[in-house]
Every structure is written in C-alpha cells, then in structure tokens.
C-alpha cells in the first residue's frame, strides 16, 4: 500500500513541476496532463487515436483511495503508439516528460 501511495505522489509531484508538459509513465502506460490546454490536448489525442484506429478512454487522474483529490487527466498510450503520439504533440508545441 505504501509503494502504491509513493507512486501516486511521484506522479502528482511530476505534474506539479511539469509547467504544463505532459507526463508519460511507462509503468502504467499512462499519459498524464492538466491545465488550460487539457481540452486542446484531448482533442488532438482523439484525432491521433482515430488515425491509429484505436479507441481510448480519458480518465480523471486521482491520487487518493476515495477519489477526492483530482489532479488532471490520464489516457493510456501503448509503447508502439507512443512515437506517433509524441510526434503529434511536439508538432503542436507540447512536450512529454517520461517518469
């Protein structure tokens, strides 16, 4: 349980320090993001996933067992999809930080 809590805190700290960047966490293939650009990022990622012919669910990223602490949005990006997603985001002026 403590390990799970530490992982959640690490993601939260990374997002807090990211300054609007997206965070990719290989452990859960999760791409995390937040801030005013969230709507634009979701729209872009939906277009990328559509071109890849895959469907992904965007989830609220929460960091406690009760779901009370909302931090941002998470979407699953598989390792074979990552280069395409990262390129599309970079072309849109966004940066991904790996965690």
Jmol script that loads the backbone (N, CA, C; Angstrom):
load data "model"
ATOM      1  N   UNK A   1       0.820  -1.187   0.000  1.00  0.00           N
ATOM      2  CA  UNK A   1       0.000   0.000   0.000  1.00  0.00           C
ATOM      3  C   UNK A   1       0.870   1.258   0.000  1.00  0.00           C
ATOM      4  N   UNK A   2       1.952   1.256   0.773  1.00  0.00           N
ATOM      5  CA  UNK A   2       2.830   2.416   0.841  1.00  0.00           C
ATOM      6  C   UNK A   2       3.487   2.667  -0.513  1.00  0.00           C
ATOM      7  N   UNK A   3       3.877   1.591  -1.194  1.00  0.00           N
ATOM      8  CA  UNK A   3       4.503   1.731  -2.513  1.00  0.00           C
ATOM      9  C   UNK A   3       3.531   2.386  -3.497  1.00  0.00           C
ATOM     10  N   UNK A   4       2.268   1.936  -3.479  1.00  0.00           N
ATOM     11  CA  UNK A   4       1.250   2.499  -4.354  1.00  0.00           C
ATOM     12  C   UNK A   4       1.070   3.991  -4.050  1.00  0.00           C
ATOM     13  N   UNK A   5       1.057   4.351  -2.790  1.00  0.00           N
ATOM     14  CA  UNK A   5       0.909   5.750  -2.382  1.00  0.00           C
ATOM     15  C   UNK A   5       2.084   6.578  -2.882  1.00  0.00           C
ATOM     16  N   UNK A   6       3.306   6.052  -2.749  1.00  0.00           N
ATOM     17  CA  UNK A   6       4.501   6.778  -3.221  1.00  0.00           C
ATOM     18  C   UNK A   6       4.454   6.994  -4.726  1.00  0.00           C
ATOM     19  N   UNK A   7       3.994   5.988  -5.481  1.00  0.00           N
ATOM     20  CA  UNK A   7       3.885   6.133  -6.930  1.00  0.00           C
ATOM     21  C   UNK A   7       2.915   7.251  -7.273  1.00  0.00           C
ATOM     22  N   UNK A   8       1.806   7.321  -6.568  1.00  0.00           N
ATOM     23  CA  UNK A   8       0.817   8.364  -6.820  1.00  0.00           C
ATOM     24  C   UNK A   8       1.397   9.733  -6.516  1.00  0.00           C
ATOM     25  N   UNK A   9       2.110   9.853  -5.416  1.00  0.00           N
ATOM     26  CA  UNK A   9       2.721  11.134  -5.057  1.00  0.00           C
ATOM     27  C   UNK A   9       3.758  11.537  -6.108  1.00  0.00           C
ATOM     28  N   UNK A  10       4.553  10.590  -6.586  1.00  0.00           N
ATOM     29  CA  UNK A  10       5.568  10.906  -7.603  1.00  0.00           C
ATOM     30  C   UNK A  10       4.932  11.468  -8.871  1.00  0.00           C
ATOM     31  N   UNK A  11       3.821  10.881  -9.308  1.00  0.00           N
ATOM     32  CA  UNK A  11       3.133  11.383 -10.496  1.00  0.00           C
ATOM     33  C   UNK A  11       2.587  12.775 -10.216  1.00  0.00           C
ATOM     34  N   UNK A  12       2.010  12.969  -9.058  1.00  0.00           N
ATOM     35  CA  UNK A  12       1.447  14.278  -8.709  1.00  0.00           C
ATOM     36  C   UNK A  12       2.543  15.346  -8.664  1.00  0.00           C
ATOM     37  N   UNK A  13       3.666  15.036  -8.048  1.00  0.00           N
ATOM     38  CA  UNK A  13       4.767  15.992  -7.987  1.00  0.00           C
ATOM     39  C   UNK A  13       5.288  16.305  -9.379  1.00  0.00           C
ATOM     40  N   UNK A  14       5.394  15.284 -10.220  1.00  0.00           N
ATOM     41  CA  UNK A  14       5.879  15.496 -11.584  1.00  0.00           C
ATOM     42  C   UNK A  14       4.943  16.417 -12.353  1.00  0.00           C
ATOM     43  N   UNK A  15       3.636  16.216 -12.210  1.00  0.00           N
ATOM     44  CA  UNK A  15       2.676  17.073 -12.894  1.00  0.00           C
ATOM     45  C   UNK A  15       2.765  18.494 -12.350  1.00  0.00           C
ATOM     46  N   UNK A  16       2.881  18.640 -11.030  1.00  0.00           N
ATOM     47  CA  UNK A  16       3.004  19.965 -10.427  1.00  0.00           C
ATOM     48  C   UNK A  16       4.230  20.701 -10.942  1.00  0.00           C
ATOM     49  N   UNK A  17       5.322  19.975 -11.166  1.00  0.00           N
ATOM     50  CA  UNK A  17       6.576  20.582 -11.608  1.00  0.00           C
ATOM     51  C   UNK A  17       6.694  20.685 -13.123  1.00  0.00           C
ATOM     52  N   UNK A  18       5.755  20.097 -13.831  1.00  0.00           N
ATOM     53  CA  UNK A  18       5.892  19.983 -15.279  1.00  0.00           C
ATOM     54  C   UNK A  18       5.667  21.295 -16.021  1.00  0.00           C
ATOM     55  N   UNK A  19       5.003  22.228 -15.401  1.00  0.00           N
ATOM     56  CA  UNK A  19       4.763  23.505 -16.065  1.00  0.00           C
ATOM     57  C   UNK A  19       3.945  23.373 -17.331  1.00  0.00           C
ATOM     58  N   UNK A  20       2.960  22.504 -17.329  1.00  0.00           N
ATOM     59  CA  UNK A  20       2.103  22.347 -18.499  1.00  0.00           C
ATOM     60  C   UNK A  20       2.543  21.248 -19.448  1.00  0.00           C
ATOM     61  N   UNK A  21       3.656  20.605 -19.176  1.00  0.00           N
ATOM     62  CA  UNK A  21       4.087  19.487 -20.017  1.00  0.00           C
ATOM     63  C   UNK A  21       3.239  18.268 -19.705  1.00  0.00           C
ATOM     64  N   UNK A  22       3.263  17.322 -20.600  1.00  0.00           N
ATOM     65  CA  UNK A  22       2.589  16.053 -20.364  1.00  0.00           C
ATOM     66  C   UNK A  22       3.586  15.093 -19.739  1.00  0.00           C
ATOM     67  N   UNK A  23       3.101  14.214 -18.894  1.00  0.00           N
ATOM     68  CA  UNK A  23       3.952  13.234 -18.221  1.00  0.00           C
ATOM     69  C   UNK A  23       3.573  11.846 -18.726  1.00  0.00           C
ATOM     70  N   UNK A  24       4.560  11.084 -19.203  1.00  0.00           N
ATOM     71  CA  UNK A  24       4.312   9.705 -19.606  1.00  0.00           C
ATOM     72  C   UNK A  24       4.956   8.780 -18.580  1.00  0.00           C
ATOM     73  N   UNK A  25       4.164   7.895 -18.040  1.00  0.00           N
ATOM     74  CA  UNK A  25       4.626   6.955 -17.021  1.00  0.00           C
ATOM     75  C   UNK A  25       4.585   5.547 -17.608  1.00  0.00           C
ATOM     76  N   UNK A  26       5.757   4.981 -17.852  1.00  0.00           N
ATOM     77  CA  UNK A  26       5.850   3.670 -18.508  1.00  0.00           C
ATOM     78  C   UNK A  26       5.199   2.553 -17.697  1.00  0.00           C
ATOM     79  N   UNK A  27       5.234   2.651 -16.372  1.00  0.00           N
ATOM     80  CA  UNK A  27       4.702   1.583 -15.521  1.00  0.00           C
ATOM     81  C   UNK A  27       3.250   1.256 -15.832  1.00  0.00           C
ATOM     82  N   UNK A  28       2.447   2.271 -16.092  1.00  0.00           N
ATOM     83  CA  UNK A  28       1.036   2.024 -16.379  1.00  0.00           C
ATOM     84  C   UNK A  28       0.634   2.503 -17.777  1.00  0.00           C
ATOM     85  N   UNK A  29       1.643   2.832 -18.615  1.00  0.00           N
ATOM     86  CA  UNK A  29       1.413   3.341 -19.969  1.00  0.00           C
ATOM     87  C   UNK A  29       0.466   4.534 -19.941  1.00  0.00           C
ATOM     88  N   UNK A  30       0.555   5.315 -18.867  1.00  0.00           N
ATOM     89  CA  UNK A  30      -0.341   6.447 -18.695  1.00  0.00           C
ATOM     90  C   UNK A  30       0.284   7.752 -19.149  1.00  0.00           C
ATOM     91  N   UNK A  31      -0.466   8.514 -19.909  1.00  0.00           N
ATOM     92  CA  UNK A  31      -0.079   9.859 -20.304  1.00  0.00           C
ATOM     93  C   UNK A  31      -0.936  10.811 -19.474  1.00  0.00           C
ATOM     94  N   UNK A  32      -0.295  11.595 -18.620  1.00  0.00           N
ATOM     95  CA  UNK A  32      -0.987  12.472 -17.685  1.00  0.00           C
ATOM     96  C   UNK A  32      -0.813  13.924 -18.122  1.00  0.00           C
ATOM     97  N   UNK A  33      -1.876  14.718 -17.972  1.00  0.00           N
ATOM     98  CA  UNK A  33      -1.780  16.141 -18.282  1.00  0.00           C
ATOM     99  C   UNK A  33      -2.873  16.898 -17.552  1.00  0.00           C
ATOM    100  N   UNK A  34      -2.659  18.195 -17.435  1.00  0.00           N
ATOM    101  CA  UNK A  34      -3.639  19.043 -16.768  1.00  0.00           C
ATOM    102  C   UNK A  34      -3.457  20.476 -17.245  1.00  0.00           C
ATOM    103  N   UNK A  35      -4.276  21.352 -16.764  1.00  0.00           N
ATOM    104  CA  UNK A  35      -4.142  22.763 -17.082  1.00  0.00           C
ATOM    105  C   UNK A  35      -5.094  23.231 -18.157  1.00  0.00           C
ATOM    106  N   UNK A  36      -4.959  24.480 -18.541  1.00  0.00           N
ATOM    107  CA  UNK A  36      -5.875  25.072 -19.516  1.00  0.00           C
ATOM    108  C   UNK A  36      -5.817  24.417 -20.894  1.00  0.00           C
ATOM    109  N   UNK A  37      -4.702  23.773 -21.213  1.00  0.00           N
ATOM    110  CA  UNK A  37      -4.560  23.134 -22.531  1.00  0.00           C
ATOM    111  C   UNK A  37      -5.242  21.777 -22.599  1.00  0.00           C
ATOM    112  N   UNK A  38      -5.834  21.303 -21.516  1.00  0.00           N
ATOM    113  CA  UNK A  38      -6.386  19.941 -21.456  1.00  0.00           C
ATOM    114  C   UNK A  38      -7.392  19.660 -22.563  1.00  0.00           C
ATOM    115  N   UNK A  39      -8.266  20.602 -22.857  1.00  0.00           N
ATOM    116  CA  UNK A  39      -9.281  20.391 -23.893  1.00  0.00           C
ATOM    117  C   UNK A  39      -8.610  20.235 -25.250  1.00  0.00           C
ATOM    118  N   UNK A  40      -7.636  21.085 -25.524  1.00  0.00           N
ATOM    119  CA  UNK A  40      -6.888  21.008 -26.790  1.00  0.00           C
ATOM    120  C   UNK A  40      -6.134  19.691 -26.888  1.00  0.00           C
ATOM    121  N   UNK A  41      -5.517  19.266 -25.783  1.00  0.00           N
ATOM    122  CA  UNK A  41      -4.755  18.005 -25.783  1.00  0.00           C
ATOM    123  C   UNK A  41      -5.689  16.831 -26.034  1.00  0.00           C
ATOM    124  N   UNK A  42      -6.841  16.810 -25.363  1.00  0.00           N
ATOM    125  CA  UNK A  42      -7.807  15.717 -25.561  1.00  0.00           C
ATOM    126  C   UNK A  42      -8.249  15.646 -27.022  1.00  0.00           C
ATOM    127  N   UNK A  43      -8.543  16.786 -27.603  1.00  0.00           N
ATOM    128  CA  UNK A  43      -8.981  16.831 -28.994  1.00  0.00           C
ATOM    129  C   UNK A  43      -7.900  16.298 -29.929  1.00  0.00           C
ATOM    130  N   UNK A  44      -6.668  16.728 -29.715  1.00  0.00           N
ATOM    131  CA  UNK A  44      -5.551  16.270 -30.541  1.00  0.00           C
ATOM    132  C   UNK A  44      -5.347  14.765 -30.394  1.00  0.00           C
ATOM    133  N   UNK A  45      -5.357  14.282 -29.153  1.00  0.00           N
ATOM    134  CA  UNK A  45      -5.143  12.851 -28.925  1.00  0.00           C
ATOM    135  C   UNK A  45      -6.270  12.014 -29.511  1.00  0.00           C
ATOM    136  N   UNK A  46      -7.504  12.504 -29.452  1.00  0.00           N
ATOM    137  CA  UNK A  46      -8.615  11.776 -30.069  1.00  0.00           C
ATOM    138  C   UNK A  46      -8.395  11.634 -31.569  1.00  0.00           C
ATOM    139  N   UNK A  47      -7.890  12.682 -32.215  1.00  0.00           N
ATOM    140  CA  UNK A  47      -7.604  12.616 -33.655  1.00  0.00           C
ATOM    141  C   UNK A  47      -6.477  11.621 -33.946  1.00  0.00           C
ATOM    142  N   UNK A  48      -5.443  11.634 -33.099  1.00  0.00           N
ATOM    143  CA  UNK A  48      -4.322  10.701 -33.283  1.00  0.00           C
ATOM    144  C   UNK A  48      -4.805   9.263 -33.112  1.00  0.00           C
ATOM    145  N   UNK A  49      -5.576   9.001 -32.055  1.00  0.00           N
ATOM    146  CA  UNK A  49      -6.084   7.645 -31.824  1.00  0.00           C
ATOM    147  C   UNK A  49      -7.009   7.204 -32.958  1.00  0.00           C
ATOM    148  N   UNK A  50      -7.802   8.130 -33.469  1.00  0.00           N
ATOM    149  CA  UNK A  50      -8.692   7.809 -34.589  1.00  0.00           C
ATOM    150  C   UNK A  50      -7.874   7.403 -35.812  1.00  0.00           C
ATOM    151  N   UNK A  51      -6.779   8.123 -36.068  1.00  0.00           N
ATOM    152  CA  UNK A  51      -5.930   7.774 -37.220  1.00  0.00           C
ATOM    153  C   UNK A  51      -5.235   6.432 -37.017  1.00  0.00           C
ATOM    154  N   UNK A  52      -4.979   6.076 -35.758  1.00  0.00           N
ATOM    155  CA  UNK A  52      -4.370   4.779 -35.451  1.00  0.00           C
ATOM    156  C   UNK A  52      -5.416   3.661 -35.382  1.00  0.00           C
ATOM    157  N   UNK A  53      -6.680   4.044 -35.504  1.00  0.00           N
ATOM    158  CA  UNK A  53      -7.812   3.102 -35.439  1.00  0.00           C
ATOM    159  C   UNK A  53      -7.888   2.381 -34.090  1.00  0.00           C
ATOM    160  N   UNK A  54      -7.669   3.161 -33.016  1.00  0.00           N
ATOM    161  CA  UNK A  54      -7.815   2.631 -31.662  1.00  0.00           C
ATOM    162  C   UNK A  54      -8.740   3.560 -30.873  1.00  0.00           C
ATOM    163  N   UNK A  55      -9.322   3.014 -29.863  1.00  0.00           N
ATOM    164  CA  UNK A  55     -10.210   3.796 -29.008  1.00  0.00           C
ATOM    165  C   UNK A  55      -9.625   3.831 -27.604  1.00  0.00           C
ATOM    166  N   UNK A  56      -9.559   5.009 -27.035  1.00  0.00           N
ATOM    167  CA  UNK A  56      -9.025   5.163 -25.676  1.00  0.00           C
ATOM    168  C   UNK A  56      -9.992   5.990 -24.846  1.00  0.00           C
ATOM    169  N   UNK A  57     -10.038   5.652 -23.594  1.00  0.00           N
ATOM    170  CA  UNK A  57     -10.882   6.371 -22.641  1.00  0.00           C
ATOM    171  C   UNK A  57     -10.027   7.355 -21.852  1.00  0.00           C
ATOM    172  N   UNK A  58     -10.459   8.591 -21.765  1.00  0.00           N
ATOM    173  CA  UNK A  58      -9.785   9.590 -20.956  1.00  0.00           C
ATOM    174  C   UNK A  58     -10.367   9.521 -19.557  1.00  0.00           C
ATOM    175  N   UNK A  59      -9.495   9.439 -18.566  1.00  0.00           N
ATOM    176  CA  UNK A  59      -9.937   9.290 -17.181  1.00  0.00           C
ATOM    177  C   UNK A  59      -9.423  10.456 -16.350  1.00  0.00           C
ATOM    178  N   UNK A  60     -10.160  10.774 -15.297  1.00  0.00           N
ATOM    179  CA  UNK A  60      -9.641  11.741 -14.340  1.00  0.00           C
ATOM    180  C   UNK A  60      -8.535  11.072 -13.544  1.00  0.00           C
ATOM    181  N   UNK A  61      -7.428  11.747 -13.374  1.00  0.00           N
ATOM    182  CA  UNK A  61      -6.323  11.231 -12.564  1.00  0.00           C
ATOM    183  C   UNK A  61      -6.566  11.667 -11.132  1.00  0.00           C
ATOM    184  N   UNK A  62      -6.682  10.709 -10.263  1.00  0.00           N
ATOM    185  CA  UNK A  62      -6.941  10.979  -8.849  1.00  0.00           C
ATOM    186  C   UNK A  62      -5.857  10.315  -8.017  1.00  0.00           C
ATOM    187  N   UNK A  63      -5.604  10.862  -6.849  1.00  0.00           N
ATOM    188  CA  UNK A  63      -4.463  10.381  -6.080  1.00  0.00           C
ATOM    189  C   UNK A  63      -4.784   9.904  -4.682  1.00  0.00           C
ATOM    190  N   UNK A  64      -6.025   9.640  -4.387  1.00  0.00           N
ATOM    191  CA  UNK A  64      -6.345   9.035  -3.108  1.00  0.00           C
ATOM    192  C   UNK A  64      -7.373   7.940  -3.331  1.00  0.00           C
ATOM    193  N   UNK A  65      -7.521   7.064  -2.359  1.00  0.00           N
ATOM    194  CA  UNK A  65      -8.419   5.923  -2.497  1.00  0.00           C
ATOM    195  C   UNK A  65      -9.885   6.324  -2.557  1.00  0.00           C
ATOM    196  N   UNK A  66     -10.214   7.531  -2.114  1.00  0.00           N
ATOM    197  CA  UNK A  66     -11.596   7.986  -2.099  1.00  0.00           C
ATOM    198  C   UNK A  66     -11.950   8.806  -3.340  1.00  0.00           C
ATOM    199  N   UNK A  67     -10.960   9.090  -4.183  1.00  0.00           N
ATOM    200  CA  UNK A  67     -11.218   9.845  -5.397  1.00  0.00           C
ATOM    201  C   UNK A  67     -11.478  11.315  -5.147  1.00  0.00           C
ATOM    202  N   UNK A  68     -10.988  11.836  -4.034  1.00  0.00           N
ATOM    203  CA  UNK A  68     -11.281  13.224  -3.676  1.00  0.00           C
ATOM    204  C   UNK A  68     -10.269  14.213  -4.240  1.00  0.00           C
ATOM    205  N   UNK A  69      -9.061  13.772  -4.535  1.00  0.00           N
ATOM    206  CA  UNK A  69      -8.015  14.688  -4.997  1.00  0.00           C
ATOM    207  C   UNK A  69      -7.855  14.533  -6.507  1.00  0.00           C
ATOM    208  N   UNK A  70      -8.394  15.493  -7.244  1.00  0.00           N
ATOM    209  CA  UNK A  70      -8.330  15.492  -8.699  1.00  0.00           C
ATOM    210  C   UNK A  70      -7.106  16.277  -9.138  1.00  0.00           C
ATOM    211  N   UNK A  71      -6.328  15.701 -10.033  1.00  0.00           N
ATOM    212  CA  UNK A  71      -5.113  16.365 -10.465  1.00  0.00           C
ATOM    213  C   UNK A  71      -5.103  16.652 -11.964  1.00  0.00           C
ATOM    214  N   UNK A  72      -5.695  15.826 -12.750  1.00  0.00           N
ATOM    215  CA  UNK A  72      -5.638  16.032 -14.192  1.00  0.00           C
ATOM    216  C   UNK A  72      -6.349  14.928 -14.940  1.00  0.00           C
ATOM    217  N   UNK A  73      -5.841  14.642 -16.118  1.00  0.00           N
ATOM    218  CA  UNK A  73      -6.436  13.633 -16.987  1.00  0.00           C
ATOM    219  C   UNK A  73      -5.377  12.614 -17.357  1.00  0.00           C
ATOM    220  N   UNK A  74      -5.803  11.368 -17.491  1.00  0.00           N
ATOM    221  CA  UNK A  74      -4.903  10.283 -17.868  1.00  0.00           C
ATOM    222  C   UNK A  74      -5.518   9.539 -19.047  1.00  0.00           C
ATOM    223  N   UNK A  75      -4.650   9.155 -19.987  1.00  0.00           N
ATOM    224  CA  UNK A  75      -5.068   8.298 -21.089  1.00  0.00           C
ATOM    225  C   UNK A  75      -3.968   7.269 -21.308  1.00  0.00           C
ATOM    226  N   UNK A  76      -4.356   6.076 -21.659  1.00  0.00           N
ATOM    227  CA  UNK A  76      -3.387   5.002 -21.889  1.00  0.00           C
ATOM    228  C   UNK A  76      -2.812   5.118 -23.297  1.00  0.00           C
ATOM    229  N   UNK A  77      -1.484   5.060 -23.377  1.00  0.00           N
ATOM    230  CA  UNK A  77      -0.785   5.100 -24.666  1.00  0.00           C
ATOM    231  C   UNK A  77       0.198   3.934 -24.679  1.00  0.00           C
ATOM    232  N   UNK A  78      -0.034   2.961 -25.535  1.00  0.00           N
ATOM    233  CA  UNK A  78       0.843   1.796 -25.614  1.00  0.00           C
ATOM    234  C   UNK A  78       2.186   2.185 -26.213  1.00  0.00           C
ATOM    235  N   UNK A  79       3.201   1.381 -25.927  1.00  0.00           N
ATOM    236  CA  UNK A  79       4.562   1.714 -26.361  1.00  0.00           C
ATOM    237  C   UNK A  79       4.689   1.828 -27.874  1.00  0.00           C
ATOM    238  N   UNK A  80       3.939   1.023 -28.635  1.00  0.00           N
ATOM    239  CA  UNK A  80       4.020   1.117 -30.098  1.00  0.00           C
ATOM    240  C   UNK A  80       3.307   2.362 -30.636  1.00  0.00           C
ATOM    241  N   UNK A  81       2.411   2.954 -29.846  1.00  0.00           N
ATOM    242  CA  UNK A  81       1.700   4.172 -30.239  1.00  0.00           C
ATOM    243  C   UNK A  81       2.454   5.439 -29.812  1.00  0.00           C
ATOM    244  N   UNK A  82       3.333   5.274 -28.851  1.00  0.00           N
ATOM    245  CA  UNK A  82       3.995   6.423 -28.245  1.00  0.00           C
ATOM    246  C   UNK A  82       4.723   7.327 -29.254  1.00  0.00           C
ATOM    247  N   UNK A  83       5.512   6.778 -30.206  1.00  0.00           N
ATOM    248  CA  UNK A  83       6.210   7.671 -31.151  1.00  0.00           C
ATOM    249  C   UNK A  83       5.259   8.554 -31.958  1.00  0.00           C
ATOM    250  N   UNK A  84       4.120   8.005 -32.369  1.00  0.00           N
ATOM    251  CA  UNK A  84       3.148   8.777 -33.147  1.00  0.00           C
ATOM    252  C   UNK A  84       2.519   9.865 -32.280  1.00  0.00           C
ATOM    253  N   UNK A  85       2.120   9.493 -31.062  1.00  0.00           N
ATOM    254  CA  UNK A  85       1.508  10.445 -30.139  1.00  0.00           C
ATOM    255  C   UNK A  85       2.498  11.549 -29.783  1.00  0.00           C
ATOM    256  N   UNK A  86       3.730  11.170 -29.469  1.00  0.00           N
ATOM    257  CA  UNK A  86       4.745  12.151 -29.095  1.00  0.00           C
ATOM    258  C   UNK A  86       5.034  13.113 -30.247  1.00  0.00           C
ATOM    259  N   UNK A  87       5.102  12.597 -31.462  1.00  0.00           N
ATOM    260  CA  UNK A  87       5.352  13.456 -32.620  1.00  0.00           C
ATOM    261  C   UNK A  87       4.219  14.455 -32.831  1.00  0.00           C
ATOM    262  N   UNK A  88       2.986  13.993 -32.720  1.00  0.00           N
ATOM    263  CA  UNK A  88       1.831  14.880 -32.897  1.00  0.00           C
ATOM    264  C   UNK A  88       1.828  15.981 -31.834  1.00  0.00           C
ATOM    265  N   UNK A  89       2.157  15.612 -30.605  1.00  0.00           N
ATOM    266  CA  UNK A  89       2.185  16.603 -29.535  1.00  0.00           C
ATOM    267  C   UNK A  89       3.319  17.608 -29.745  1.00  0.00           C
ATOM    268  N   UNK A  90       4.488  17.123 -30.140  1.00  0.00           N
ATOM    269  CA  UNK A  90       5.620  18.025 -30.395  1.00  0.00           C
ATOM    270  C   UNK A  90       5.313  19.004 -31.525  1.00  0.00           C
ATOM    271  N   UNK A  91       4.671  18.510 -32.580  1.00  0.00           N
ATOM    272  CA  UNK A  91       4.303  19.380 -33.697  1.00  0.00           C
ATOM    273  C   UNK A  91       3.296  20.451 -33.267  1.00  0.00           C
ATOM    274  N   UNK A  92       2.572  20.178 -32.192  1.00  0.00           N
ATOM    275  CA  UNK A  92       1.601  21.145 -31.657  1.00  0.00           C
ATOM    276  C   UNK A  92       2.217  22.025 -30.578  1.00  0.00           C
ATOM    277  N   UNK A  93       3.537  21.892 -30.374  1.00  0.00           N
ATOM    278  CA  UNK A  93       4.227  22.741 -29.414  1.00  0.00           C
ATOM    279  C   UNK A  93       4.185  22.244 -27.986  1.00  0.00           C
ATOM    280  N   UNK A  94       3.863  20.962 -27.781  1.00  0.00           N
ATOM    281  CA  UNK A  94       3.810  20.390 -26.440  1.00  0.00           C
ATOM    282  C   UNK A  94       4.952  19.414 -26.238  1.00  0.00           C
ATOM    283  N   UNK A  95       5.318  19.204 -25.006  1.00  0.00           N
ATOM    284  CA  UNK A  95       6.446  18.339 -24.686  1.00  0.00           C
ATOM    285  C   UNK A  95       6.015  17.259 -23.705  1.00  0.00           C
ATOM    286  N   UNK A  96       6.563  16.063 -23.871  1.00  0.00           N
ATOM    287  CA  UNK A  96       6.294  14.950 -22.965  1.00  0.00           C
ATOM    288  C   UNK A  96       7.532  14.700 -22.125  1.00  0.00           C
ATOM    289  N   UNK A  97       7.325  14.542 -20.846  1.00  0.00           N
ATOM    290  CA  UNK A  97       8.391  14.182 -19.914  1.00  0.00           C
ATOM    291  C   UNK A  97       8.127  12.757 -19.446  1.00  0.00           C
ATOM    292  N   UNK A  98       9.128  11.882 -19.532  1.00  0.00           N
ATOM    293  CA  UNK A  98       8.954  10.498 -19.051  1.00  0.00           C
ATOM    294  C   UNK A  98       9.251  10.447 -17.561  1.00  0.00           C
ATOM    295  N   UNK A  99       8.523   9.575 -16.890  1.00  0.00           N
ATOM    296  CA  UNK A  99       8.675   9.430 -15.447  1.00  0.00           C
ATOM    297  C   UNK A  99       9.047   7.995 -15.154  1.00  0.00           C
TER     298      UNK A  99
END
end "model"
wireframe off; spacefill off
backbone 0.3
color backbone group
